Amino acid sequence: MSSIMPAGAGALLKHRSLLLFLLSRSLSRFSSQIGAVAIGWQIYDLTGSAFDLGMVGLVQFLPTALLLFVAGHAADRYERKRVVQLCQFAEALTALFLAWGAYSGWLTVTHIFIATFVLGTAGAFESPTTSALLPLITPPGSLQRATAISSGATQVATITGPALGGLAYAVMPSMPYGIMVLFWLFGAILTGGIRLLQPAAVGDAATPGDLFAGVRFVRNNPAILGTISLDLFAVLLGGATALLPIYARDILEAGPLGLGILRAAPAVGALLMTAFLARHTIHRRVGMRMFQAVIVFGAATVVFALSHWMWLSVLVLAILGAADTISVVIRFSLVQLATPDEMRGRVGAVNFLFINASNQLGQFESGVTAALFGAMPAAVLGGVGTIAIALLWMKLFPALRDVEKLE
């Protein structure tokens, strides 16, 4: 908690290093979103197999699980912007491989899976390092607002990136990969221009104990453990967005265009909320506000599950995205501010694993539950489960519930 007055959104965007960070991170997110569309389309074009399509996500997630401790230590041991740059260069080279193969016609499913694994490996290092870099380039007292602006920038990429990838793929299968090469290279150049407002704490050579220090730190800090685990279980149970194709075709009868609108709705709600939070930070009872946002997320999921009207479904999905953004901004700020700088990479790696696991396993849970009980009961159960988790976590982690201020 600090008495320093936070900088306004306009003033933050005038900080050269923060602006470079936002542009670089946005370009990386654009590339990832373009790649998700292009790789998915190409895999399905080559195989026609839904199983192979599902394997893409698993192949990309595996490096996160396998390299969790190494990636976190690298973020704390080495200069963070250099780690991010190396990851972006590796991603650009991988995209160049895909572009060349798609253009020449020799790209196979095996090649794509290998490239996807490499991209997942680079992402496993880049994400926790990027998260640990933000507090070092943000003016004192302004992390919450900077996090909201950063989240908004990534939401723009999340909304427009898939459309750009699909349009580029329709012109030529190699084009989206070429765009990814340019975006990642430009992002790496921008990252190189970042200057830290405060020095990073660089650690010594790794020992086996150092590699697992992030897990121990999270386990011994109830507020951080509660924050990260709340995200894991809430998203795990509330993954109704995985069922959107079923809702668009069979329940709302909205067709492919309706599916696109439904998929965009949470990101639009999230973007509007980030614009609000960039100007109006949460000053009081931030722990309770986080739990309230998760409860709203669960309630919106239930309403969506029961809705047979397209307009209502779009509205509650936008509310769902807005509530999730409040939770994300508070969670990220809490974790970063409660973690010493020399530990932020390793703690960020644990957080990144939980986020990825919740997204991937949440889709799996929703699919299995829908197969057993039907899409609507599965979505209702997920929303109710999310609310129950939030109420239970309020009892289990009173220190987190009672957090008054972030900075």
MITI-926684 format. One record per residue: residue in three letters; x, y, z of N, C-alpha, C in turn. Coordinates in steps of 0.2 Angstrom, whole numbers, padded with zeros to 4 digits, always signed. Example, Ala and Ser with C-alpha at 12.3 -4.5 7.8 and 13.67 -1.06 7.14 Angstrom:
2
ALA+0066-0028+0039+0062-0022+0039+0066-0016+0039SER+0064-0011+0035+0068-0005+0036+0064+0000+0039
//
This chain:
407
MET+0004-0006+0000+0000+0000+0000+0004+0006+0000SER+0003+0011-0004+0007+0017-0005+0003+0023-0005SER+0006+0029-0003+0003+0035-0003+0004+0039-0010ILE+0008+0036-0014+0010+0039-0020+0004+0039-0025MET+0003+0045-0028-0003+0046-0032-0002+0043-0039PRO-0007+0038-0041-0006+0035-0047-0006+0039-0053ALA-0002+0038-0058-0002+0042-0065-0009+0040-0068GLY-0012+0045-0072-0018+0044-0076-0016+0040-0082ALA-0021+0038-0085-0021+0034-0091-0017+0037-0097GLY-0018+0044-0098-0015+0047-0103-0007+0048-0101ALA-0006+0050-0095+0001+0050-0093+0005+0044-0094LEU+0002+0038-0092+0005+0032-0093+0007+0030-0100LEU+0003+0032-0104+0004+0031-0112+0010+0035-0114LYS+0011+0040-0110+0017+0045-0113+0024+0042-0110HIS+0024+0037-0106+0030+0034-0104+0032+0029-0109ARG+0038+0031-0112+0040+0028-0118+0041+0020-0117SER+0044+0018-0112+0045+0011-0111+0039+0007-0110LEU+0034+0010-0106+0027+0007-0106+0024+0006-0112LEU+0024+0011-0116+0021+0011-0123+0024+0006-0127LEU+0031+0005-0127+0035+0000-0131+0032-0007-0129PHE+0032-0007-0122+0030-0014-0119+0023-0016-0122LEU+0018-0011-0122+0011-0012-0124+0011-0014-0131LEU+0015-0011-0135+0015-0012-0143+0018-0019-0144SER+0023-0020-0140+0027-0027-0141+0022-0033-0139ARG+0019-0032-0133+0015-0037-0131+0009-0038-0136SER+0006-0033-0138+0000-0033-0143+0002-0037-0149LEU+0008-0035-0152+0010-0038-0158+0011-0046-0157SER+0014-0048-0151+0014-0055-0149+0008-0058-0149ARG+0003-0055-0146-0004-0058-0145-0007-0058-0152PHE-0006-0053-0156-0009-0053-0163-0006-0059-0166SER+0000-0060-0166+0003-0066-0169+0000-0073-0167SER+0000-0073-0160-0003-0079-0157-0010-0081-0160GLN-0014-0076-0160-0021-0076-0162-0022-0078-0169ILE-0018-0075-0173-0017-0076-0181-0015-0084-0182GLY-0010-0086-0178-0007-0092-0178-0013-0098-0176ALA-0016-0096-0171-0022-0101-0169-0027-0102-0174VAL-0029-0097-0178-0033-0098-0183-0030-0102-0189ALA-0024-0099-0191-0021-0102-0197-0019-0110-0196ILE-0016-0111-0190-0014-0118-0189-0020-0122-0188GLY-0026-0120-0185-0032-0124-0185-0035-0125-0191TRP-0035-0120-0196-0038-0121-0202-0034-0126-0206GLN-0027-0125-0206-0023-0129-0210-0023-0137-0208ILE-0023-0138-0201-0023-0145-0199-0030-0148-0201TYR-0035-0144-0201-0042-0147-0203-0042-0148-0210ASP-0039-0144-0214-0039-0145-0221-0035-0151-0223LEU-0029-0152-0219-0025-0158-0221-0028-0164-0219THR-0031-0164-0213-0034-0171-0210-0041-0172-0210GLY-0045-0166-0209-0052-0167-0208-0054-0170-0202SER-0049-0170-0197-0050-0174-0191-0051-0169-0185ALA-0056-0170-0181-0057-0166-0175-0052-0167-0170PHE-0050-0174-0170-0045-0176-0165-0039-0172-0166ASP-0036-0172-0172-0030-0169-0173-0031-0161-0172LEU-0037-0158-0173-0038-0151-0171-0037-0150-0164GLY-0040-0155-0160-0039-0154-0153-0032-0155-0150MET-0028-0159-0154-0021-0161-0152-0017-0154-0152VAL-0019-0150-0156-0015-0143-0157-0015-0140-0150GLY-0020-0139-0146-0020-0136-0140-0016-0140-0135LEU-0016-0147-0135-0012-0151-0131-0005-0150-0132VAL-0003-0150-0138+0004-0150-0140+0007-0143-0138GLN+0003-0138-0138+0005-0131-0136+0005-0130-0129PHE+0001-0134-0125+0001-0134-0118+0007-0138-0115LEU+0009-0143-0118+0014-0147-0115+0020-0144-0113PRO+0023-0139-0117+0029-0136-0115+0028-0132-0108THR+0022-0129-0107+0021-0125-0101+0021-0130-0095ALA+0019-0136-0096+0019-0140-0090+0026-0143-0089LEU+0029-0144-0094+0036-0148-0094+0041-0143-0092LEU+0041-0136-0094+0046-0131-0093+0044-0126-0088LEU+0039-0128-0084+0037-0123-0079+0042-0120-0074PHE+0046-0124-0071+0051-0122-0066+0057-0118-0070VAL+0059-0121-0075+0065-0118-0079+0063-0111-0082ALA+0057-0111-0085+0055-0104-0088+0055-0099-0082GLY+0052-0101-0076+0051-0096-0071+0058-0094-0068HIS+0063-0098-0068+0069-0096-0065+0073-0092-0071ALA+0072-0094-0077+0075-0089-0082+0073-0082-0082ALA+0066-0081-0080+0064-0074-0080+0067-0071-0074ASP+0069-0074-0069+0072-0071-0063+0080-0071-0063ARG+0082-0075-0067+0090-0076-0067+0093-0071-0073TYR+0089-0070-0078+0092-0066-0084+0088-0060-0085GLU+0091-0055-0089+0088-0049-0090+0082-0050-0094ARG+0076-0048-0091+0070-0050-0094+0068-0048-0101LYS+0070-0042-0103+0068-0040-0109+0072-0044-0114ARG+0078-0046-0113+0082-0051-0117+0079-0057-0118VAL+0076-0060-0113+0072-0066-0113+0066-0066-0118VAL+0063-0060-0117+0057-0059-0121+0059-0059-0128GLN+0064-0055-0130+0067-0054-0136+0069-0061-0140LEU+0072-0065-0136+0074-0071-0138+0068-0076-0140CYS+0063-0075-0136+0057-0079-0137+0054-0076-0144GLN+0053-0070-0144+0050-0067-0150+0054-0069-0157PHE+0061-0069-0156+0065-0071-0162+0063-0078-0164ALA+0063-0082-0159+0062-0089-0160+0055-0090-0163GLU+0050-0087-0161+0043-0087-0163+0043-0085-0171ALA+0047-0079-0172+0047-0077-0179+0050-0082-0184LEU+0056-0085-0181+0059-0091-0186+0054-0096-0187THR+0050-0098-0182+0046-0104-0182+0040-0102-0187ALA+0038-0096-0187+0033-0093-0191+0035-0093-0199LEU+0042-0091-0199+0045-0092-0206+0045-0099-0209PHE+0047-0103-0204+0047-0110-0207+0040-0113-0209LEU+0034-0111-0205+0028-0112-0208+0026-0109-0214ALA+0028-0102-0215+0026-0098-0221+0030-0102-0227TRP+0036-0103-0226+0040-0106-0232+0037-0113-0234GLY+0035-0117-0228+0032-0124-0230+0025-0123-0233ALA+0021-0118-0231+0014-0118-0234+0015-0115-0241TYR+0019-0110-0242+0020-0107-0249+0023-0113-0254SER+0028-0117-0251+0031-0122-0256+0027-0128-0257GLY+0022-0129-0252+0018-0135-0253+0020-0141-0249TRP+0025-0141-0245+0028-0147-0242+0026-0148-0235LEU+0022-0143-0232+0021-0143-0225+0016-0149-0224THR+0018-0153-0219+0014-0158-0217+0011-0157-0210VAL+0007-0162-0207+0004-0161-0201+0009-0162-0195THR+0014-0166-0197+0020-0167-0192+0024-0161-0191HIS+0025-0158-0197+0029-0151-0197+0025-0146-0193ILE+0018-0146-0194+0014-0141-0190+0014-0142-0182PHE+0014-0149-0181+0014-0151-0173+0021-0149-0170ILE+0026-0150-0174+0033-0148-0172+0034-0141-0171ALA+0031-0137-0176+0031-0129-0175+0027-0127-0169THR+0021-0130-0168+0017-0128-0163+0020-0130-0156PHE+0024-0135-0156+0027-0137-0149+0033-0131-0148VAL+0036-0129-0153+0041-0124-0153+0038-0117-0150LEU+0032-0116-0153+0029-0110-0151+0027-0110-0144GLY+0024-0116-0142+0022-0117-0135+0028-0116-0130THR+0034-0119-0133+0040-0118-0128+0042-0111-0128ALA+0042-0107-0133+0044-0100-0133+0038-0096-0128GLY+0032-0098-0129+0027-0095-0125+0028-0096-0118ALA+0030-0102-0116+0031-0104-0109+0036-0100-0106PHE+0041-0098-0109+0046-0093-0107+0044-0086-0107GLU+0040-0084-0113+0039-0077-0114+0033-0074-0109SER+0028-0078-0108+0023-0076-0104+0025-0074-0096PRO+0028-0078-0093+0030-0076-0086+0035-0071-0086THR+0039-0070-0091+0044-0065-0091+0041-0058-0092THR+0036-0058-0097+0033-0052-0099+0029-0050-0092SER+0026-0054-0089+0022-0052-0083+0027-0049-0078ALA+0032-0052-0077+0037-0050-0072+0040-0043-0074LEU+0040-0042-0081+0043-0035-0083+0039-0029-0082LEU+0032-0030-0082+0028-0024-0082+0029-0020-0075PRO+0029-0023-0069+0030-0019-0063+0037-0015-0063LEU+0042-0017-0067+0048-0013-0067+0048-0007-0072ILE+0043-0007-0076+0042-0001-0081+0036+0003-0079THR+0033+0002-0074+0027+0006-0072+0028+0011-0067PRO+0026+0017-0067+0027+0022-0062+0024+0019-0055PRO+0027+0021-0050+0025+0019-0043+0018+0021-0042GLY+0014+0016-0039+0007+0017-0038+0002+0016-0044SER+0005+0014-0050+0000+0014-0056+0000+0007-0059LEU+0002+0002-0055+0002-0005-0058-0005-0007-0060GLN-0010-0006-0056-0017-0008-0057-0020-0005-0064ARG-0018+0002-0065-0020+0005-0071-0016+0003-0077ALA-0010+0002-0076-0006-0001-0081-0008-0008-0083THR-0010-0012-0078-0012-0019-0080-0019-0018-0084ALA-0023-0014-0082-0030-0013-0086-0028-0011-0093ILE-0024-0006-0094-0022-0004-0101-0019-0010-0105SER-0014-0014-0102-0011-0019-0105-0016-0025-0107SER-0021-0026-0102-0026-0031-0104-0031-0028-0109GLY-0032-0022-0110-0036-0019-0115-0032-0020-0122ALA-0026-0019-0122-0022-0020-0128-0022-0027-0131THR-0022-0032-0126-0022-0039-0128-0029-0041-0130GLN-0034-0037-0127-0041-0039-0129-0042-0037-0137VAL-0039-0031-0139-0040-0029-0146-0037-0034-0150ALA-0031-0037-0148-0029-0042-0152-0033-0048-0152THR-0036-0050-0147-0040-0056-0146-0046-0055-0151ILE-0049-0049-0151-0055-0048-0155-0053-0048-0163THR-0048-0044-0165-0047-0043-0172-0042-0048-0175GLY-0037-0051-0170-0032-0056-0173-0035-0062-0177PRO-0040-0065-0174-0043-0071-0178-0046-0069-0185ALA-0049-0063-0185-0052-0061-0191-0047-0059-0196LEU-0041-0056-0194-0036-0055-0198-0032-0061-0201GLY-0032-0066-0196-0029-0073-0198-0033-0076-0203GLY-0040-0076-0202-0044-0080-0207-0044-0076-0214LEU-0044-0070-0214-0044-0066-0220-0038-0067-0224ALA-0032-0067-0220-0026-0068-0224-0025-0076-0226TYR-0028-0080-0222-0028-0087-0225-0032-0088-0231ALA-0038-0085-0231-0042-0085-0237-0038-0083-0243VAL-0034-0078-0243-0030-0075-0248-0025-0080-0250MET-0021-0083-0246-0016-0087-0247-0014-0091-0240PRO-0013-0097-0240-0012-0101-0234-0005-0099-0230SER-0001-0096-0234+0006-0094-0231+0006-0087-0229MET+0001-0083-0231+0000-0076-0229+0000-0075-0221PRO-0004-0078-0217-0005-0077-0210+0002-0078-0207TYR+0006-0083-0209+0012-0085-0206+0017-0079-0208GLY+0017-0076-0214+0021-0071-0215+0020-0065-0211ILE+0013-0063-0210+0011-0058-0205+0014-0059-0198MET+0014-0065-0196+0016-0067-0189+0024-0066-0189VAL+0028-0067-0194+0035-0066-0194+0036-0059-0193LEU+0033-0054-0197+0034-0047-0197+0032-0045-0190PHE+0026-0047-0187+0024-0044-0181+0029-0046-0175TRP+0031-0052-0175+0036-0055-0170+0043-0051-0170LEU+0045-0050-0176+0051-0047-0177+0051-0039-0175PHE+0045-0036-0177+0044-0029-0175+0043-0029-0167GLY+0040-0034-0164+0039-0034-0157+0046-0035-0154ALA+0050-0039-0156+0057-0040-0153+0061-0033-0153ILE+0060-0030-0159+0064-0023-0159+0061-0018-0154LEU+0055-0018-0154+0052-0014-0149+0054-0015-0141THR+0054-0022-0140+0056-0024-0133+0063-0022-0132GLY+0067-0022-0137+0074-0020-0136+0075-0012-0134GLY+0070-0008-0135+0070-0001-0133+0067+0000-0126ILE+0065-0005-0123+0062-0004-0116+0068-0002-0111ARG+0067+0003-0107+0071+0005-0101+0067+0004-0095LEU+0071+0001-0090+0067+0000-0084+0067+0006-0079LEU+0062+0007-0076+0061+0013-0071+0064+0011-0064GLN+0065+0004-0063+0068+0002-0057+0072-0004-0059PRO+0078-0005-0056+0082-0011-0057+0079-0018-0056ALA+0080-0023-0060+0078-0029-0058+0083-0033-0054ALA+0080-0037-0049+0084-0041-0045+0086-0047-0048VAL+0093-0048-0051+0095-0053-0054+0098-0058-0050GLY+0096-0065-0050+0098-0070-0046+0105-0073-0048ASP+0107-0077-0043+0113-0081-0045+0111-0087-0049ALA+0117-0092-0050+0115-0098-0053+0110-0102-0050ALA+0107-0106-0054+0101-0110-0051+0103-0116-0047THR+0100-0117-0042+0100-0124-0038+0094-0127-0039PRO+0093-0134-0037+0087-0137-0037+0082-0134-0033GLY+0084-0131-0027+0079-0128-0023+0076-0121-0026ASP+0080-0118-0030+0078-0112-0033+0073-0113-0038LEU+0073-0118-0042+0069-0120-0047+0061-0121-0044PHE+0061-0123-0038+0054-0125-0035+0052-0119-0030ALA+0056-0114-0030+0055-0109-0025+0048-0105-0026GLY+0046-0105-0033+0040-0101-0034+0034-0105-0031VAL+0034-0112-0032+0029-0116-0029+0029-0115-0021ARG+0034-0115-0018+0034-0114-0011+0032-0108-0009PHE+0034-0103-0013+0031-0096-0011+0024-0095-0012VAL+0021-0098-0017+0014-0098-0018+0010-0102-0012ARG+0013-0108-0011+0010-0112-0006+0010-0109+0001ASN+0015-0105+0003+0016-0102+0009+0013-0095+0010ASN+0010-0092+0004+0007-0086+0004-0001-0087+0003PRO-0005-0086+0008-0012-0088+0007-0015-0083+0002ALA-0014-0077+0002-0017-0072-0003-0016-0074-0010ILE-0009-0076-0011-0007-0078-0018-0010-0084-0020LEU-0010-0089-0015-0013-0096-0016-0020-0095-0018GLY-0023-0091-0014-0031-0091-0015-0032-0087-0022THR-0028-0082-0023-0029-0079-0030-0028-0083-0036ILE-0023-0087-0036-0021-0091-0042-0026-0097-0042SER-0028-0100-0036-0032-0106-0036-0039-0104-0038LEU-0041-0098-0036-0048-0096-0037-0049-0096-0045ASP-0044-0093-0048-0044-0093-0056-0044-0100-0059LEU-0040-0104-0056-0040-0111-0059-0047-0114-0058PHE-0050-0114-0053-0057-0118-0052-0062-0114-0055ALA-0062-0107-0054-0068-0104-0057-0068-0105-0065VAL-0063-0104-0068-0062-0105-0076-0064-0112-0077LEU-0061-0117-0073-0062-0124-0075-0069-0126-0075LEU-0073-0123-0070-0080-0125-0070-0084-0120-0074GLY-0082-0114-0076-0086-0109-0079-0084-0109-0087GLY-0082-0114-0090-0080-0114-0097-0085-0115-0102ALA-0091-0112-0101-0096-0112-0105-0095-0110-0113THR-0090-0106-0113-0088-0103-0120-0086-0109-0125ALA-0083-0115-0122-0082-0120-0126-0088-0123-0129LEU-0094-0122-0126-0100-0125-0129-0103-0120-0134LEU-0100-0115-0136-0103-0110-0140-0105-0113-0147PRO-0101-0117-0150-0104-0120-0157-0110-0124-0156ILE-0111-0127-0150-0118-0131-0149-0123-0126-0148TYR-0122-0120-0145-0127-0115-0144-0129-0112-0150ALA-0124-0110-0154-0125-0106-0160-0129-0110-0165ARG-0128-0117-0166-0131-0121-0171-0138-0124-0168ASP-0138-0127-0162-0144-0131-0160-0148-0127-0155ILE-0146-0122-0152-0151-0119-0147-0153-0112-0149LEU-0148-0108-0151-0150-0101-0153-0151-0101-0161GLU-0149-0106-0164-0150-0107-0172-0148-0101-0175ALA-0142-0099-0173-0139-0092-0176-0134-0094-0182GLY-0132-0100-0183-0127-0101-0188-0120-0099-0187PRO-0116-0100-0192-0109-0098-0191-0108-0090-0190LEU-0112-0086-0193-0111-0079-0191-0113-0078-0184GLY-0118-0081-0181-0120-0080-0174-0114-0083-0170LEU-0111-0088-0172-0105-0091-0168-0100-0086-0167GLY-0098-0082-0173-0093-0077-0173-0095-0071-0168ILE-0101-0069-0168-0104-0064-0164-0103-0066-0156LEU-0105-0072-0155-0105-0075-0148-0098-0075-0146ARG-0093-0077-0150-0086-0078-0148-0083-0071-0147ALA-0085-0066-0150-0083-0059-0150-0085-0056-0144ALA-0091-0058-0141-0095-0054-0136-0091-0053-0130PRO-0088-0059-0127-0084-0058-0121-0078-0053-0121ALA-0075-0054-0127-0069-0049-0128-0071-0042-0129VAL-0077-0041-0132-0080-0034-0132-0081-0031-0125GLY-0085-0035-0121-0086-0033-0114-0080-0032-0110ALA-0075-0036-0111-0068-0036-0108-0065-0029-0110LEU-0065-0028-0116-0062-0021-0119-0065-0015-0116LEU-0072-0015-0115-0075-0010-0113-0074-0009-0105MET-0073-0014-0102-0071-0014-0094-0064-0012-0093THR-0060-0014-0098-0053-0011-0097-0052-0004-0098ALA-0056-0001-0103-0056+0006-0104-0059+0010-0098PHE-0064+0007-0095-0066+0010-0088-0061+0009-0083LEU-0058+0004-0082-0053+0003-0076-0047+0007-0078ALA-0045+0008-0084-0039+0012-0085-0040+0020-0083ARG-0046+0022-0082-0048+0029-0080-0050+0029-0073HIS-0053+0023-0070-0056+0023-0064-0054+0017-0060THR-0048+0017-0056-0046+0011-0053-0050+0010-0047ILE-0049+0003-0045-0053+0001-0039-0049+0003-0033HIS-0052+0007-0028-0048+0010-0023-0049+0006-0016ARG-0055+0003-0015-0057+0000-0009-0059-0007-0010ARG-0058-0011-0005-0061-0018-0004-0060-0022-0011VAL-0054-0021-0013-0052-0025-0019-0053-0032-0019GLY-0051-0035-0013-0052-0042-0012-0059-0044-0013MET-0064-0041-0010-0071-0042-0010-0073-0041-0017ARG-0071-0036-0021-0073-0034-0028-0071-0040-0032MET-0065-0043-0031-0063-0049-0035-0068-0054-0034PHE-0070-0056-0028-0075-0061-0027-0081-0060-0030GLN-0083-0054-0030-0090-0052-0033-0090-0052-0040ALA-0084-0051-0043-0083-0051-0050-0084-0059-0053VAL-0081-0063-0049-0081-0070-0050-0089-0073-0050ILE-0092-0070-0045-0099-0072-0044-0103-0070-0050VAL-0102-0064-0052-0106-0061-0058-0104-0065-0064PHE-0098-0067-0064-0096-0072-0070-0100-0078-0070GLY-0100-0081-0064-0104-0087-0063-0112-0086-0065ALA-0114-0081-0062-0122-0079-0064-0123-0078-0071ALA-0118-0074-0074-0119-0073-0081-0119-0080-0085THR-0115-0084-0083-0114-0091-0086-0121-0094-0086VAL-0124-0094-0080-0131-0097-0079-0136-0094-0084VAL-0136-0088-0084-0141-0084-0088-0140-0086-0096PHE-0133-0086-0098-0132-0088-0104-0134-0095-0106ALA-0133-0100-0101-0135-0107-0102-0142-0108-0103LEU-0146-0103-0100-0154-0104-0100-0157-0100-0106SER-0153-0096-0109-0156-0091-0114-0157-0094-0120HIS-0163-0092-0123-0165-0095-0130-0165-0089-0135TRP-0163-0083-0132-0163-0077-0136-0156-0074-0138MET-0155-0073-0144-0148-0071-0146-0146-0065-0143TRP-0150-0060-0143-0148-0053-0140-0146-0054-0132LEU-0150-0058-0129-0148-0059-0122-0142-0063-0121SER-0141-0068-0125-0135-0072-0125-0128-0067-0126VAL-0129-0063-0131-0123-0059-0132-0122-0054-0126LEU-0128-0051-0124-0127-0047-0118-0124-0050-0112VAL-0126-0056-0110-0123-0059-0104-0116-0061-0105LEU-0114-0063-0111-0107-0065-0113-0103-0059-0112ALA-0105-0053-0114-0102-0047-0114-0101-0045-0106ILE-0106-0046-0102-0105-0045-0095-0100-0050-0092LEU-0101-0056-0094-0096-0061-0092-0089-0059-0093GLY-0087-0056-0099-0081-0054-0101-0079-0048-0097ALA-0083-0044-0095-0082-0038-0091-0080-0040-0084ALA-0084-0045-0081-0083-0047-0075-0076-0051-0074ASP-0074-0054-0079-0068-0058-0079-0062-0053-0079THR-0063-0047-0083-0058-0042-0083-0056-0039-0077ILE-0062-0038-0073-0061-0035-0066-0057-0040-0062SER-0059-0046-0062-0055-0052-0058-0048-0052-0061VAL-0047-0052-0067-0040-0053-0070-0035-0047-0068VAL-0038-0041-0068-0034-0035-0066-0032-0035-0059ILE-0037-0037-0055-0036-0037-0047-0031-0043-0046ARG-0032-0049-0049-0028-0055-0048-0021-0053-0050PHE-0020-0050-0056-0013-0049-0058-0009-0044-0053SER-0013-0039-0052-0010-0034-0047-0008-0036-0040LEU-0013-0040-0038-0011-0043-0031-0005-0048-0031VAL-0005-0052-0036+0001-0057-0036+0007-0053-0037GLN+0007-0048-0042+0014-0044-0043+0016-0040-0037LEU+0011-0037-0034+0013-0033-0029+0015-0037-0022ALA+0012-0043-0022+0014-0047-0016+0020-0051-0017THR+0023-0051-0023+0029-0055-0024+0035-0051-0025PRO+0040-0053-0021+0047-0049-0022+0049-0050-0029ASP+0053-0044-0032+0055-0044-0039+0059-0050-0041GLU+0063-0053-0036+0067-0058-0038+0064-0065-0038MET+0057-0065-0036+0053-0071-0037+0048-0070-0042ARG+0047-0065-0045+0041-0064-0050+0041-0068-0056GLY+0047-0070-0058+0047-0075-0064+0044-0081-0062ARG+0047-0084-0057+0045-0091-0055+0037-0091-0052VAL+0035-0086-0049+0028-0086-0047+0024-0085-0053GLY+0026-0081-0058+0022-0080-0064+0022-0086-0068ALA+0027-0090-0068+0027-0097-0071+0021-0101-0068VAL+0021-0101-0062+0016-0105-0058+0009-0103-0060ASN+0008-0096-0060+0002-0093-0062+0000-0095-0069PHE+0005-0094-0074+0004-0096-0081+0001-0103-0082LEU+0004-0108-0078+0002-0115-0078-0005-0115-0076PHE-0007-0112-0071-0014-0113-0068-0019-0110-0073ILE-0017-0104-0076-0021-0101-0081-0022-0106-0087ASN-0016-0108-0090-0017-0113-0096-0021-0119-0094ALA-0019-0122-0088-0023-0128-0086-0030-0127-0085SER-0032-0121-0083-0039-0120-0082-0043-0119-0088ASN-0040-0116-0093-0043-0115-0100-0043-0121-0103GLN-0038-0125-0104-0038-0132-0107-0043-0137-0104LEU-0042-0138-0097-0046-0142-0094-0053-0140-0093GLY-0054-0134-0093-0061-0131-0093-0065-0133-0099GLN-0061-0132-0105-0064-0135-0111-0066-0142-0111PHE-0061-0146-0108-0062-0153-0108-0068-0155-0103GLU-0068-0151-0097-0074-0153-0092-0080-0151-0095SER-0081-0145-0099-0087-0143-0102-0089-0148-0107GLY-0085-0151-0111-0086-0156-0116-0089-0162-0113VAL-0085-0165-0108-0087-0171-0105-0094-0170-0102THR-0095-0165-0098-0101-0164-0095-0107-0163-0100ALA-0106-0160-0105-0111-0159-0110-0113-0165-0114ALA-0108-0170-0115-0109-0176-0117-0113-0181-0113LEU-0112-0180-0106-0116-0184-0101-0123-0181-0100PHE-0124-0175-0100-0130-0172-0097-0133-0167-0102GLY-0130-0165-0108-0132-0160-0112-0129-0154-0111ALA-0129-0149-0116-0126-0143-0116-0128-0138-0111MET-0135-0138-0111-0138-0133-0106-0137-0135-0099PRO-0138-0141-0097-0137-0143-0090-0129-0142-0088ALA-0125-0144-0093-0118-0143-0092-0116-0136-0090ALA-0119-0131-0094-0117-0124-0093-0120-0121-0087VAL-0126-0124-0085-0129-0121-0079-0125-0124-0073LEU-0123-0130-0073-0119-0133-0068-0112-0129-0067GLY-0109-0128-0073-0103-0124-0073-0104-0117-0069GLY-0109-0114-0071-0110-0107-0068-0111-0107-0061VAL-0116-0112-0059-0117-0113-0051-0111-0115-0048GLY-0107-0119-0051-0101-0122-0048-0096-0116-0047THR-0095-0111-0051-0091-0105-0051-0093-0101-0045ILE-0100-0100-0044-0102-0096-0039-0101-0099-0032ALA-0101-0106-0032-0100-0110-0026-0093-0109-0024ILE-0088-0110-0029-0081-0109-0028-0079-0102-0025ALA-0082-0097-0028-0081-0090-0025-0083-0090-0018LEU-0089-0092-0016-0091-0092-0009-0087-0096-0004LEU-0085-0102-0007-0081-0106-0003-0074-0103-0001TRP-0071-0100-0007-0064-0097-0006-0065-0091-0002MET-0070-0087-0001-0071-0082+0003-0070-0084+0011LYS-0072-0090+0012-0072-0093+0019-0065-0096+0020LEU-0062-0099+0015-0055-0102+0015-0050-0097+0016PHE-0050-0092+0012-0045-0087+0012-0047-0080+0014PRO-0049-0079+0020-0051-0073+0023-0046-0067+0022ALA-0040-0069+0022-0035-0063+0021-0035-0060+0014LEU-0037-0065+0009-0038-0062+0002-0045-0058+0002ARG-0050-0061+0005-0056-0057+0005-0056-0050+0008ASP-0051-0049+0013-0051-0043+0017-0046-0038+0014VAL-0043-0040+0008-0038-0035+0005-0042-0029+0004GLU-0039-0023+0006-0042-0017+0006-0040-0013-0001LYS-0034-0012-0001-0031-0008-0007-0025-0012-0010LEU-0024-0010-0016-0018-0014-0020-0012-0010-0019GLU-0012-0003-0020-0006+0001-0020-0006+0007-0015
//
